Amino acid sequence: YLNRKLINLNFGTIFQVAVDLRVNSPSYLKFDSFKLDHNKPLFLLLPPGIGNAFYVQSKFALYSYSLSYKGKYFDINDQKTISWNSPDLNIKWPCKKPILSSRDK
C-alpha cells in the first residue's frame, strides 16, 4: 500500500493545489492548480508524494479527503505541513490574506 489521498468536494467551490514533494522527481516543487466546483463533481486521487492544499472560494464548502498509508488511515498529527505562502513554491493564491486554521498558521 502506498500513501495516497482521495479528495471529494461535496459542496462549494475551491481553488485546489497539488504539489510534487518527491525529492528525486523531475517536477519536484512544481504544482498544478485548478478550480473544483460541486456542480461538476469528481473525485481526485493524489499519488504518493503529492502534497495537497486548497482555498475555499465560496461562502461555505464541504471538502473531505481520506489519507492512507500501508492500508491504515493517518491521524492528523502524523501529517506534514508546508506554509501556504512558501517562497519555494510561489503559488499564486486567489487571496493575499486568507483566514487560516491554527494548524496552517
Secondary structure as GFF3:
##gff-version 3
##sequence-region A 1 105
A	DSSP	beta_strand	4	11	.	.	.	ID=ss1
A	DSSP	beta_strand	13	20	.	.	.	ID=ss2
A	DSSP	beta_strand	31	37	.	.	.	ID=ss3
A	DSSP	beta_strand	43	46	.	.	.	ID=ss4
A	DSSP	beta_strand	50	56	.	.	.	ID=ss5
A	DSSP	beta_strand	62	69	.	.	.	ID=ss6
A	DSSP	beta_strand	72	73	.	.	.	ID=ss7
A	DSSP	three_ten_helix	76	78	.	.	.	ID=ss8
###
